Structure formats: C-alpha cells, structure tokens
Amino acid sequence: MANFDIDEVEEGLLGFAWDNLSPIVRAKALENSKKTSWIFGAGASHHYDLNSRGVPVPLANSFFEAFHNLPTSEGLHAFVGPFISFLNHYRGINPREVGSWSEDVELFMTTIEDELNELMTKAKNMELKEDETLKLYSLAGVFTNMTFIFANVLNEAQNGPSPSAYHFLLKFCSPNDTFITFNWDTLIDRALADTGGWDPNVGYGLKFHSSFDSSWKLNIESSPSFNANWKLLKLHGSTNWLVPYTSIRFDKWEMQPLVENSDEVFLFWQSSLPYDTFKGRWRGGYVPTCYGYYPPNLPNDAFDEKRLSAPPGKVFISSSLTGIYSPAKEQRATGIPSSPLLITPVRQKKYDMYQKTIEQLWEQAEGALIESDRIVIIGYSFPATDKRSLTLIKECLEKRADRITLEIVAPDAEGIVSRLGNEYFKKAENVVPISMRFEDYISMLWKNSPTLMKSAARQDKNIKDWLYRIYLLNNIS
C-alpha cells in the first residue's frame, strides 16, 4: 500500500471506481467544487423514452405527436373531448383525422389564450354575439382540458424505469448545487430522490400542505441517507404538484380554483393502490410521481367549512354524462377534485394563479444564481418570448459581474449565443457554448471521472484504501 501510485491506475478502472462510489461518498468528494446552478429546458428531458411505447418526453413542436402515440389519445380513460371538439368546430379537423394533425403546442396555447381573453372581455361587457358565445364556451373548455392533457402526456411519457441522463449528471454535482427547471416532468425529481440525499418534503423550496404517499399525510415518509443541500426549483410548476380543481368560471369569466382564495399546494409522490379521484376513475400501473389522467382528490380537512360551502342563497350542483365512460354507475368519491399546478406554455406566461407560491421559487432561483460560480443551462433555447427567464439570467450575471462562468448546452448552443449577442452575456466571466445534446454532454463529463477519482483518493485515505483494494482485485491473474 505504501508504494501504491494512483497515477499508475488505468483510466478505465478509475472511471469504474468513480461510478461505483456511493452517492454520499461522491458528494463529500465534490463538496469543495465550484457552486453550480443547473438550469433545464425541455431539451434536457427529451432524451427519455423508456415508457412502454418508446415515445420521448416531448418538446413543444412534438407534443401533439406524443399525444397521438401515447395512451392519452386512446380509449375513455383520458378526457379529451373538449380538445377534439374544438379542433372539429374551429379548426376544421375531423375527429377521425386528429391523429395526423400537429402544431407547436406553444403557438396553439397562445392562440387559444389570446382568443379566450378577447371574448371574456366582451362577455364581461355584455358584447358577445351568439356565435362568439358558443366559441367562448369551447375555448374555456379546451383551455382547462389542456392542463390535464399536458400532465397526462408527460406522466405517460415518463412512466418507465427511473434511470435517466439526470441520474448520471448527479454523479458530477456538488452537494451545494441548485437545480432550476422550466419543465413540468419529474425525471430529475426521481433522480434526486434515488441518490438518498434529497428529501422531497423540503427539497422543492416549498412548504406543501399535505403529501400523497399511498394516502394523504403531513409529509412523505422519507429518511435521506445523507444531507445534500440540493434544491429543485420548478419555476413553471410540476405535474406532481396539485391544487384544487381550477377552471374558467362562467359567472365571472375568470380562471379560479374550486376552493376560492386557496393558495395551498399539495404534493403527489406515489401510490400503487386505488385512491379517491373524480368519479372513481383511478388507473394503476404508474411509477412514483406519476398518475393516470385524474390525480387524487384533495382531503376535505385541508380547507375550512366556510370555503367548501356555497355562498349564502346558493347551492352547488353537479352534472355529468352517464353511461358513456362506464356501463355501471360511477362511484362518488370523497375529497376535493384537483388539478396539476402548471404554468401553461403560452408566449406571455402568466404567474397570477398561485402567485405567492411561484414568486417565492423565482426569488430562491435568483438567490441561487447570484451565489453561483458557474451556471450551466441545458436544453433551453432562450426563446425571445420567455422574457422573465431571460431577464432573470441576465440580471444575475450583472449582479455578479465577471465572476460567473456560463455554459450553454444545446445542439444549437453557438447559434443561441450568436442570436442573443454580446450585450446579453457581457457581464459573464466566460461564456462557453457546448453544441451537443444532454446525453452527449454527460459523456463529455464522464471523460473527467478518472481525474475526479484521483482527486478524491488523494483527499481521503479511506477512498484511497478502497481504490487500492479494487486495483488489486482487478490485477489478480
């Protein structure tokens, strides 16, 4: 052992050793690395296609293709009627031909919202014509419907084995790093949880009212094996964050939750057994953080009786089609129907709903970016319409002028840098465009694993002793 020279260990064995370090040991070895904030756009999750259909988690321009190829568009387990009806009546798409129709989902939703806002303004001013009234109801229906379609397409696309590119990325992350994402999917959530060093009860930077872990509980039953300081900040919401069912109210022509004045957010983590949901339409077969079209109902005791009661002089009524979704009478489930909390992909993204929740995440993101030595942006195209995100990054670079290295990882990274121009990046210490996909970037990082392993062995005698034993076993002839 005294003569063991780390530099004589072949690189392949060093990479093997780095890969096989436990997450807690690897985190300790990286704890003095530069503090990095990782920012993810849709391109970061697009690599994942381990669901039963082999369909990648979609980008904006491939969303409806994924919708057609996943179970969301098949059968009666997902409610897509308002969407199909709108395409038929206002886009001239025959229901039988929807499978061959596609459009960039951001453009689609922007058009829907623009028309919806225009007609809702007319409705409030009592200026609607008959045909506009019919279109307004259709627009309101499809706008609400799309929130559930978004969530279900993503839940179906990510419903597969847990390992993803995010898992491999975490092998190179300091325990003091922060992860900021504009994505709704939960691939990175699962990757973080799988390390044993991230606790979803506190790791999102949010205080959830309750969490669904087989049943509604105050907290998920979790005992992390070590404490990393990782925070996952999901600035556009998440498919597994739930709020009271939210839709456009026809009496006020405003988007409102079923429970008024509600700012409570609930976390869905996992369930392999049936739970109460709308009309009892539970479906099994989903991995942790994923669920079928209908998420679990929220617990009644989360809200006081006054907020659950009809206003004075009014009563609640409900109606739905019978004999369509099931030949038998559907059950009446307990609890409050829920919606996923998503900031939908429109050109002018709005943050009014659950503003307090979303704002605190943006504030934490700003704080993390300002404290960073390095910012790595993966799979984010810097769209000109996403003004708030662009402003956030630019202002953070300015507040720590010449002290933050910025890496942009995307197939068109050099084009992105060129498009934004020197003015946008002038306060960065260094800008490094890396023109490749996320999974190729992981391969690039992996080439540095022998160097990391050598450094860890030199810093920690226990790691060096372990490497020596692995080295001896490898050289037994």
C-alpha positions in Angstrom: 0.0 0.0 0.0 2.9 2.4 0.8 4.1 2.1 -2.8 0.6 2.4 -4.3 0.8 5.1 -7.0 -2.6 6.4 -8.0 -1.2 7.7 -11.3 -0.5 4.1 -12.3 -4.1 3.1 -12.2 -5.6 2.8 -15.7 -8.3 5.3 -16.6 -10.9 2.7 -17.2 -10.6 1.4 -13.6 -10.7 4.9 -12.2 -13.9 5.6 -14.1 -15.4 2.4 -12.8 -14.4 3.3 -9.3 -16.0 6.8 -9.6 -19.2 5.3 -10.9 -19.3 2.8 -8.0 -18.7 5.3 -5.2 -21.8 5.6 -3.0 -23.7 8.9 -3.5 -22.7 10.0 0.0 -19.0 9.5 -0.6 -19.1 11.1 -4.0 -21.0 14.1 -2.6 -18.3 14.5 0.1 -15.6 14.3 -2.6 -17.2 17.1 -4.5 -18.2 19.4 -1.7 -15.5 21.9 -2.4 -16.3 22.1 -6.1 -17.4 25.4 -7.6 -21.0 26.1 -6.7 -23.1 25.5 -9.8 -26.7 26.3 -10.7 -28.1 23.9 -13.3 -30.9 25.3 -15.5 -33.0 22.9 -17.6 -35.3 23.4 -20.5 -37.5 21.0 -22.4 -34.5 19.7 -24.4 -33.0 18.2 -21.3 -35.8 15.7 -20.7 -36.4 14.9 -24.4 -33.8 12.1 -24.3 -36.1 9.9 -22.1 -38.1 7.3 -24.0 -38.2 4.3 -21.6 -42.0 4.2 -21.4 -43.8 1.2 -22.9 -44.3 3.0 -26.2 -40.8 4.3 -26.7 -42.1 7.8 -27.0 -39.6 10.6 -26.0 -40.7 13.2 -23.5 -41.9 15.8 -26.0 -40.7 19.2 -27.0 -43.2 22.0 -27.8 -43.1 21.1 -31.5 -43.5 17.4 -30.9 -46.1 17.5 -28.1 -49.1 16.5 -30.2 -47.2 13.8 -31.9 -46.5 12.3 -28.5 -50.2 12.8 -27.6 -51.2 10.7 -30.6 -48.7 7.9 -29.8 -49.4 7.6 -26.1 -52.4 6.1 -24.2 -53.7 9.7 -23.6 -55.4 9.6 -27.0 -56.7 6.1 -26.7 -59.9 4.9 -25.1 -62.0 6.6 -22.5 -59.6 6.7 -19.5 -58.5 10.2 -20.5 -61.0 13.0 -21.1 -60.0 14.8 -24.3 -63.5 15.7 -25.6 -63.2 19.5 -25.4 -59.9 19.4 -27.3 -61.2 17.2 -30.0 -64.5 19.2 -30.3 -62.6 22.5 -30.6 -60.4 21.1 -33.4 -63.5 19.9 -35.2 -65.6 23.1 -34.9 -62.9 25.8 -35.1 -60.0 24.2 -36.9 -61.9 22.1 -39.4 -60.2 18.9 -38.2 -62.4 15.8 -38.5 -62.2 13.7 -35.3 -61.1 10.7 -37.4 -58.1 12.8 -38.7 -56.9 14.2 -35.4 -54.2 11.5 -35.3 -52.4 13.1 -38.3 -52.8 16.7 -37.1 -50.0 18.5 -35.3 -48.9 22.0 -34.3 -46.4 23.6 -32.0 -48.2 23.5 -28.6 -46.9 26.9 -27.5 -48.4 28.5 -30.6 -51.6 26.5 -30.1 -52.0 27.6 -26.5 -51.0 31.2 -27.2 -53.8 31.4 -29.9 -56.3 29.8 -27.5 -55.5 32.3 -24.7 -55.5 35.3 -27.0 -58.9 34.5 -28.3 -60.2 33.5 -24.9 -59.1 36.8 -23.3 -60.7 38.8 -26.1 -64.0 37.0 -25.8 -64.0 37.0 -22.0 -63.6 40.8 -22.1 -66.6 41.0 -24.4 -68.6 38.7 -22.2 -67.9 40.9 -19.1 -69.1 43.9 -21.2 -72.2 42.0 -22.4 -71.0 42.5 -26.1 -71.0 38.8 -27.2 -72.7 37.7 -30.4 -74.4 34.2 -30.5 -71.5 32.6 -32.4 -68.9 34.2 -30.2 -70.8 32.9 -27.1 -70.5 29.3 -28.4 -66.8 29.8 -29.3 -66.1 31.2 -25.8 -67.5 28.1 -24.1 -65.5 25.9 -26.4 -62.3 27.9 -25.7 -62.9 27.8 -22.0 -63.3 24.1 -22.1 -60.2 23.4 -24.2 -58.1 25.7 -22.1 -58.9 23.8 -18.9 -58.8 20.4 -20.8 -55.2 21.1 -22.0 -53.8 21.4 -18.5 -54.9 17.7 -17.8 -53.7 16.6 -21.3 -50.3 18.2 -20.7 -50.0 16.4 -17.4 -51.1 13.1 -18.7 -48.9 13.1 -21.8 -45.9 13.8 -19.6 -46.9 11.2 -17.0 -47.3 8.6 -19.7 -44.0 9.6 -21.4 -42.0 9.4 -18.1 -43.8 6.3 -16.8 -40.8 3.9 -17.0 -37.6 2.9 -15.3 -36.1 5.7 -13.2 -32.6 6.0 -14.7 -32.2 9.0 -17.0 -29.5 11.4 -18.0 -30.2 13.3 -14.8 -29.0 10.3 -12.8 -25.6 10.4 -14.5 -25.4 14.2 -14.2 -25.8 13.9 -10.4 -22.5 11.9 -10.2 -20.8 15.2 -11.1 -22.7 17.6 -8.9 -21.6 19.2 -5.7 -23.9 18.8 -2.7 -24.2 22.6 -2.7 -25.6 22.8 -6.3 -29.0 24.1 -7.2 -31.3 22.7 -9.9 -33.7 25.1 -11.7 -36.1 23.8 -14.3 -38.8 25.2 -16.6 -40.0 21.6 -17.1 -43.1 20.0 -15.6 -41.9 16.4 -15.8 -40.5 14.7 -12.7 -37.5 12.9 -14.2 -35.0 15.0 -12.2 -37.2 14.7 -9.1 -36.9 10.9 -9.2 -33.1 11.1 -10.0 -32.5 13.3 -6.9 -34.6 11.0 -4.7 -32.7 7.9 -5.9 -29.5 9.3 -4.6 -30.8 9.1 -1.0 -29.5 12.7 -0.4 -32.6 14.7 -1.4 -35.8 14.9 0.6 -38.9 15.9 -1.4 -40.5 17.3 1.8 -38.1 20.2 1.8 -36.2 19.8 -1.4 -38.6 21.7 -3.7 -38.2 25.0 -1.8 -41.9 24.9 -1.0 -44.0 24.1 2.0 -46.7 21.6 0.9 -50.0 21.5 2.8 -50.0 17.7 2.6 -48.3 15.0 0.6 -49.8 11.9 -1.1 -47.6 8.9 -0.2 -50.1 6.0 -0.6 -52.5 8.2 1.3 -52.6 11.8 2.4 -50.0 12.6 5.0 -48.4 15.7 6.5 -45.1 14.6 5.0 -43.7 11.9 2.8 -42.2 9.1 4.8 -38.6 9.7 3.9 -35.3 9.2 5.7 -32.5 10.5 3.5 -29.2 8.6 4.0 -27.2 11.9 3.8 -27.9 15.6 3.7 -27.1 17.3 0.5 -28.2 20.9 0.2 -29.8 20.3 -3.2 -32.8 22.4 -4.0 -35.0 21.7 -7.0 -36.8 24.9 -8.1 -39.6 24.2 -10.7 -40.4 27.7 -11.9 -43.3 26.7 -14.1 -44.9 24.2 -11.7 -44.9 20.4 -11.8 -47.2 17.5 -12.8 -47.0 16.2 -9.2 -47.9 19.5 -7.6 -51.7 19.6 -7.0 -54.2 22.4 -6.3 -58.0 22.5 -6.1 -59.5 21.9 -9.5 -59.1 25.1 -11.5 -61.2 26.2 -14.5 -62.8 29.2 -16.0 -65.9 30.2 -14.1 -68.7 31.1 -16.4 -70.4 33.5 -14.0 -67.2 35.6 -13.6 -65.3 34.7 -16.8 -62.1 34.3 -14.8 -59.8 31.4 -14.1 -60.4 30.3 -10.5 -59.9 27.3 -8.3 -62.8 25.3 -7.0 -61.9 26.5 -3.5 -61.8 30.3 -3.6 -58.9 32.2 -2.0 -56.8 29.0 -2.0 -53.0 29.2 -2.1 -52.4 25.7 -0.7 -50.2 23.4 -2.8 -50.2 19.6 -2.4 -47.5 17.1 -3.4 -48.2 13.8 -5.1 -45.4 11.3 -4.6 -46.6 7.7 -5.2 -49.5 5.3 -5.0 -49.8 1.7 -6.2 -53.3 1.2 -4.8 -56.6 3.0 -5.7 -57.3 6.4 -4.3 -60.3 8.7 -4.4 -60.4 10.7 -7.6 -63.1 12.2 -9.9 -65.9 9.7 -10.4 -63.6 7.0 -9.1 -61.6 6.9 -12.3 -58.4 5.7 -10.8 -55.9 3.8 -13.0 -52.9 1.9 -11.8 -49.6 1.0 -13.3 -47.7 4.2 -12.7 -44.2 4.7 -11.2 -43.6 7.2 -8.3 -44.5 10.8 -9.0 -46.8 9.7 -11.9 -50.5 9.1 -12.0 -53.3 8.5 -14.6 -55.4 11.2 -16.1 -57.1 12.0 -12.9 -54.9 12.9 -9.9 -56.1 12.1 -6.3 -58.8 14.3 -4.7 -57.5 16.6 -2.1 -58.5 16.0 1.6 -61.6 17.9 2.7 -60.0 18.7 6.0 -57.4 20.8 4.3 -59.9 23.6 3.9 -62.3 25.2 6.4 -66.0 24.5 6.1 -66.8 28.1 5.0 -64.6 27.8 1.9 -66.2 24.5 1.0 -69.7 25.8 1.3 -71.8 27.5 -1.3 -72.2 31.3 -0.8 -75.4 32.4 1.1 -78.5 31.8 -1.0 -76.8 29.5 -3.4 -76.2 25.7 -3.7 -73.7 23.6 -5.6 -75.0 21.4 -8.3 -73.0 18.9 -10.4 -73.9 17.1 -13.7 -72.1 14.7 -16.0 -72.8 12.3 -18.7 -73.8 8.8 -17.6 -73.5 5.6 -19.4 -70.6 6.8 -21.5 -67.4 6.2 -19.5 -68.8 3.1 -17.8 -71.8 0.9 -18.3 -72.2 0.8 -14.5 -72.9 3.8 -12.2 -69.7 5.6 -11.4 -68.9 6.0 -7.7 -69.0 9.3 -5.9 -65.5 9.8 -4.4 -64.7 11.9 -1.3 -62.5 14.9 -1.3 -61.9 17.9 -3.5 -61.1 17.3 -7.2 -57.6 18.5 -8.0 -55.6 20.0 -10.9 -51.9 19.9 -11.6 -50.2 23.2 -11.0 -48.7 24.1 -14.4 -47.8 27.4 -16.0 -49.1 26.6 -19.4 -46.9 27.2 -22.5 -48.2 30.5 -23.9 -45.9 33.2 -25.3 -46.7 35.6 -22.4 -46.5 33.2 -19.5 -48.7 34.4 -16.6 -47.9 34.0 -13.0 -51.1 35.3 -11.4 -52.5 31.9 -10.2 -50.8 30.8 -7.0 -48.6 33.9 -7.4 -47.2 33.6 -3.8 -46.0 30.1 -4.5 -44.5 30.8 -7.8 -42.9 34.1 -6.7 -41.0 32.5 -3.8 -39.5 30.0 -6.2 -38.3 32.7 -8.6 -36.8 34.6 -5.6 -34.9 31.5 -4.5 -33.7 30.9 -8.1 -32.4 34.4 -8.2 -30.6 34.0 -4.9 -29.0 30.7 -6.1 -27.9 32.1 -9.4 -26.3 35.2 -7.8 -24.3 33.0 -5.4 -23.1 30.7 -8.1 -19.6 30.5 -9.6 -20.9 28.6 -12.6 -24.3 28.4 -14.4 -24.9 25.5 -16.8 -28.0 25.8 -19.0 -29.1 22.5 -20.6 -31.7 22.1 -23.3 -33.1 25.6 -23.1 -33.4 27.6 -26.3 -33.7 31.1 -24.8 -36.9 31.9 -26.7 -37.4 35.6 -27.1 -40.9 35.4 -25.8 -39.8 33.9 -22.4 -39.0 37.4 -21.2 -39.0 36.7 -17.5 -36.5 33.9 -17.7 -34.2 35.9 -20.0 -34.3 38.8 -17.6 -33.6 36.6 -14.6 -30.4 35.2 -16.1 -29.2 38.5 -17.4 -29.7 40.4 -14.1 -27.9 37.7 -12.1 -24.9 37.9 -14.4 -24.9 41.7 -13.9 -25.1 41.4 -10.1 -22.0 39.3 -10.1 -20.2 40.9 -13.0 -17.2 38.9 -14.3 -17.5 36.2 -11.6 -19.8 33.7 -13.2 -18.9 31.2 -15.9 -21.9 30.4 -18.2 -22.1 27.2 -20.1 -24.9 26.6 -22.6 -25.5 23.0 -23.6 -27.8 22.6 -26.6 -27.4 21.2 -30.2 -27.6 24.9 -31.4 -25.6 26.4 -28.5 -23.4 28.5 -30.7 -26.4 29.8 -32.6 -28.1 30.7 -29.3 -25.1 32.7 -28.2 -24.9 34.5 -31.6 -28.7 35.2 -31.5 -28.6 36.8 -28.1 -25.5 38.7 -28.8 -22.6 40.1 -26.8 -24.7 42.6 -24.9 -26.7 39.9 -23.2 -23.6 38.0 -22.0 -21.2 40.8 -21.5 -21.2 40.6 -17.6 -20.3 36.8 -17.6 -16.8 35.9 -16.7 -16.8 33.5 -19.6 -19.4 32.1 -22.0 -18.9 28.5 -23.2 -21.3 27.2 -25.9 -21.3 23.4 -26.0 -23.2 22.3 -29.1 -24.4 18.9 -28.2 -27.4 17.0 -26.7 -27.7 16.5 -22.9 -26.7 12.8 -23.2 -23.6 13.7 -25.2 -22.7 16.3 -22.5 -22.9 13.5 -19.9 -20.4 11.5 -22.0 -18.1 14.5 -22.1 -18.3 14.9 -18.3 -17.6 11.2 -17.9 -14.2 11.7 -19.5 -13.3 13.6 -16.4 -14.2 10.9 -14.0 -10.7 9.4 -13.7 -9.4 12.8 -12.7 -12.1 13.2 -10.1 -11.4 9.7 -8.8 -7.7 10.5 -8.4 -8.5 13.8 -6.6 -11.0 12.0 -4.2 -8.4 9.3 -3.4 -5.7 11.9 -2.6 -8.0 13.8 -0.3 -9.5 10.9 1.6 -7.4 7.9 3.0 -10.5 5.6 3.1 -11.2 6.2 -0.5 -7.6 5.6 -1.4 -7.5 2.4 0.5 -10.7 1.3 -1.2 -9.3 2.1 -4.6 -6.2 0.1 -3.8 -8.3 -2.9 -3.0 -10.2 -2.6 -6.2 -6.9 -2.1 -8.1 -5.5 -5.4 -6.5 -8.6 -7.4 -7.4 -8.5 -6.1 -10.9 -4.9 -7.2 -11.3 -5.3 -10.7 -9.9 -4.3 -13.1 -12.7 
